[in-house]
Structures are given as structure tokens and as C-alpha cells.
Amino acid sequence: MTSDVAPRRRPSRRGEGERLKDEIVTAAAALLHETGDLGALSLRAVARKVGIATTSIYLHFEDLDALVRAVKNHWLDVLTEEVEAAAATAGENSWERVRAIAHAYVDAGMADPARYQVLFQSELVRMPPGGTYLGARAYDAVLERVRQAAPPDVDANMLTMQFWCALHGIVMLRQARSNFPWPDLNAQVDDLVDRLLPHGV
């Protein structure tokens, strides 16, 4: 019988604090990935997985919210890299880049439901005073791509929000209603892009 309890970690040497912080985030992400449920996560479980005392987590994160925020920010950075990589493979055509981003976003959500649930379907963690919203970097990256493809008289920010809402709806509804007679996923995403941003406008 195997155990998911990590062996007791040796004390960090001077200068290794950032490595331990990364290990804590990685452990929390792994636990959330197993369940997709923020309510099931605890600092004690994270400490057990890393092999440290629970109090050691407080050296890096003030509370569970702060740790969850770090996990979400990490996963949003990964999602940003995924959609940007998709845009890069689409060549120089700005419309094709938006289409590639739409497909990459939906594919990421469908391929990893637990990660998507933690990011978007679970209760948002509270932000520190003066903190920006989670996913600002990801949103701004997509906004810039949409701005490049949209006509000058179109509100690119509103269009980006509409894309996000629509793509989010595709992921959520397909996961929640898998028996519904959905059309081909790629065809649905292509149709959505055509309707919100007709090719050649």
C-alpha cells in the first residue's frame, strides 16, 4: 500500500525559500487537480504533501486564499502561454490568430476540466487591497489580438468579453450536458468566430 504523504522535508538552506514556495504551489495545484474542488483543499493537506509543517506555509502565504490565488495565477499563466502559442502558429493573419486562440481556449478547457473548474467555476478568492483581477495578463493578451483583427470602429474590449463569455459557455455547457446533441466542436468554434468577427471585415 502506497502513501501520498511526502517524507519529511529537510529544512531549507539560506536562499532556498523561493524553491519551497514553488513546491507549495505545485503541491496545492496537484491536490486541486485531483478534485477540482477548492472546498476540499486545506493547508494541512498541502503541508503533508510537501513534507513540511503547516506553519511553514505561513512563511510564504498569509492564508489559504493567498495560496489558491497563487495556484490560479500559475494556471492562468499556463493558459496564456497556450493561447499565445496557438496564435503564433497561425501566421501573420490577425483573424486566423483570433480563431486559433478561440480553439486553444476551448481545447484547454475540455482537455483539463479540473483545472478549468478551479479557474472559472469555483468561488473566486478575495483579492488583496489594490490587487488587479485574476487573469489580467491572459485577458490583455487576447484583447491585443482581437484589437489587431477587429475593424477600427469596433469596441475591441467589448468584443473580447463577448468572445470570452461565448467560449466559456461552450466549455461549461458541453461539460455539464454531455448528452446534448452538440455539433462538432471545431465547427462550433469556427461558426462562433465567424459570427462575432466575420472574416475579411
Wavefront OBJ file of the C-alpha trace (Angstrom):
o trace
v 0.000 0.000 0.000
v 1.394 3.375 -1.043
v 1.027 6.660 0.795
v 0.500 10.138 -0.587
v 2.332 11.610 2.386
v 5.700 13.010 1.360
v 8.709 12.213 3.551
v 9.609 14.961 5.993
v 11.436 17.627 4.041
v 14.822 18.788 5.291
v 14.915 22.420 6.454
v 15.587 24.903 3.655
v 19.041 26.350 3.429
v 19.574 30.063 3.097
v 18.350 31.217 -0.306
v 16.074 28.204 -0.877
v 12.879 29.912 0.255
v 11.639 30.546 -3.283
v 12.111 26.876 -4.135
v 9.968 25.868 -1.168
v 7.351 28.417 -2.176
v 7.225 26.879 -5.653
v 6.925 23.403 -4.126
v 3.975 24.549 -2.010
v 2.201 25.964 -5.073
v 2.938 22.792 -7.044
v 1.564 20.612 -4.246
v -1.590 22.701 -3.910
v -2.080 22.594 -7.680
v -1.717 18.806 -7.680
v -4.309 18.417 -4.926
v -6.749 20.748 -6.683
v -6.162 18.931 -9.941
v -7.297 15.693 -8.324
v -10.666 17.058 -7.229
v -11.325 20.384 -8.950
v -12.825 21.386 -5.606
v -11.499 24.354 -3.656
v -13.557 23.316 -0.649
v -11.538 20.115 -0.322
v -8.186 21.912 -0.100
v -6.527 22.631 3.235
v -3.169 23.966 4.282
v -2.637 20.814 6.324
v -3.093 18.619 3.247
v -0.680 20.774 1.252
v 1.914 20.666 4.038
v 1.591 16.882 4.242
v 2.163 16.537 0.510
v 5.270 18.748 0.587
v 6.582 17.142 3.770
v 6.701 20.261 5.915
v 4.916 21.607 8.975
v 1.729 23.541 8.261
v 3.237 26.584 9.955
v 5.975 26.666 7.313
v 3.396 27.609 4.691
v 2.693 30.842 6.545
v 6.247 31.949 5.823
v 5.179 32.289 2.177
v 1.387 32.636 2.148
v -0.697 34.508 4.683
v -3.658 32.148 4.355
v -5.350 29.566 2.136
v -6.808 32.278 -0.101
v -3.346 33.573 -0.896
v -2.161 30.083 -1.809
v -5.182 29.405 -4.013
v -4.616 32.753 -5.698
v -1.039 31.696 -6.464
v -2.256 28.424 -7.994
v -4.827 30.220 -10.117
v -2.268 32.771 -11.274
v 0.104 29.944 -12.209
v -2.562 28.137 -14.210
v -3.660 31.361 -15.886
v -0.058 31.966 -16.919
v -0.010 28.473 -18.421
v -3.283 29.176 -20.248
v -1.841 32.453 -21.552
v 1.172 30.593 -22.912
v -1.109 28.045 -24.585
v -3.251 30.608 -26.392
v -0.239 32.711 -27.348
v 1.486 29.633 -28.753
v -1.637 28.895 -30.790
v -1.683 32.463 -32.098
v 1.968 32.208 -33.077
v 1.329 29.094 -35.171
v -1.465 30.859 -37.084
v 0.940 33.046 -39.016
v 0.614 36.768 -39.697
v -3.115 36.902 -40.407
v -4.733 38.614 -37.410
v -8.122 36.958 -37.974
v -6.550 33.499 -38.101
v -4.768 34.302 -34.842
v -8.072 35.057 -33.119
v -9.536 31.832 -34.491
v -6.527 29.865 -33.230
v -6.871 31.452 -29.782
v -10.562 30.509 -29.633
v -9.784 26.889 -30.451
v -6.884 26.758 -27.989
v -9.030 28.156 -25.177
v -11.852 25.675 -25.715
v -9.455 22.770 -26.204
v -7.685 23.622 -22.936
v -10.963 23.732 -21.033
v -12.254 20.484 -22.480
v -8.959 18.637 -22.060
v -8.474 19.576 -18.397
v -11.875 20.002 -16.676
v -10.410 20.066 -13.152
v -8.079 22.939 -13.938
v -10.851 24.805 -15.726
v -13.244 24.284 -12.842
v -10.772 25.679 -10.332
v -10.072 28.667 -12.561
v -13.596 29.647 -13.529
v -16.335 27.536 -11.978
v -15.304 27.745 -8.346
v -15.795 30.637 -5.991
v -13.333 33.446 -6.655
v -10.777 34.038 -3.950
v -10.734 37.529 -2.486
v -8.072 39.839 -3.835
v -5.752 41.877 -1.637
v -6.432 45.638 -1.423
v -5.394 47.292 -4.665
v -4.904 43.938 -6.395
v -5.895 43.512 -10.026
v -8.317 40.835 -11.171
v -7.109 37.303 -11.691
v -6.150 36.625 -15.287
v -5.411 40.226 -16.261
v -2.352 39.163 -18.267
v -4.298 36.485 -20.131
v -7.167 38.824 -20.916
v -4.889 41.626 -22.096
v -3.009 39.237 -24.387
v -6.230 38.149 -26.087
v -7.530 41.731 -26.176
v -4.474 42.797 -28.145
v -5.008 40.003 -30.675
v -8.681 40.920 -31.081
v -7.820 44.617 -31.439
v -5.465 43.760 -34.314
v -8.182 41.798 -36.118
v -11.232 43.982 -35.470
v -12.293 46.952 -37.608
v -11.284 50.321 -36.134
v -14.890 51.260 -35.326
v -15.457 48.131 -33.203
v -15.050 48.203 -29.411
v -12.290 45.602 -29.084
v -12.720 45.318 -25.324
v -16.431 44.530 -25.627
v -15.748 42.083 -28.457
v -13.111 40.304 -26.361
v -15.570 39.994 -23.474
v -18.190 38.553 -25.820
v -15.668 36.031 -27.116
v -14.733 35.025 -23.588
v -18.349 34.661 -22.449
v -19.251 32.614 -25.518
v -16.205 30.336 -25.339
v -16.692 29.869 -21.609
v -20.294 28.891 -22.302
v -19.205 26.279 -24.835
v -16.842 24.652 -22.345
v -19.233 24.769 -19.385
v -22.317 23.575 -21.231
v -20.539 20.737 -23.012
v -19.111 19.521 -19.722
v -22.403 19.873 -17.860
v -24.640 18.488 -20.644
v -22.526 15.876 -22.364
v -25.583 14.021 -23.709
v -26.921 17.029 -25.603
v -26.627 16.601 -29.402
v -23.818 19.124 -29.773
v -22.359 19.848 -33.220
v -18.734 19.108 -33.984
v -16.662 21.147 -31.534
v -14.293 22.607 -34.113
v -17.197 23.551 -36.373
v -18.972 25.241 -33.476
v -15.931 27.319 -32.562
v -15.370 28.290 -36.199
v -19.014 29.355 -36.502
v -18.747 31.452 -33.349
v -15.663 33.286 -34.611
v -17.351 33.900 -37.981
v -20.378 35.410 -36.275
v -18.526 37.650 -33.834
v -15.709 38.615 -36.167
v -16.573 37.892 -39.807
v -13.530 37.041 -41.892
v -12.361 39.913 -44.013
v -14.187 42.721 -42.189
l 1 2 3 4 5 6 7 8 9 10 11 12 13 14 15 16 17 18 19 20 21 22 23 24 25 26 27 28 29 30 31 32 33 34 35 36 37 38 39 40 41 42 43 44 45 46 47 48 49 50 51 52 53 54 55 56 57 58 59 60 61 62 63 64 65 66 67 68 69 70 71 72 73 74 75 76 77 78 79 80 81 82 83 84 85 86 87 88 89 90 91 92 93 94 95 96 97 98 99 100 101 102 103 104 105 106 107 108 109 110 111 112 113 114 115 116 117 118 119 120 121 122 123 124 125 126 127 128 129 130 131 132 133 134 135 136 137 138 139 140 141 142 143 144 145 146 147 148 149 150 151 152 153 154 155 156 157 158 159 160 161 162 163 164 165 166 167 168 169 170 171 172 173 174 175 176 177 178 179 180 181 182 183 184 185 186 187 188 189 190 191 192 193 194 195 196 197 198 199 200 201
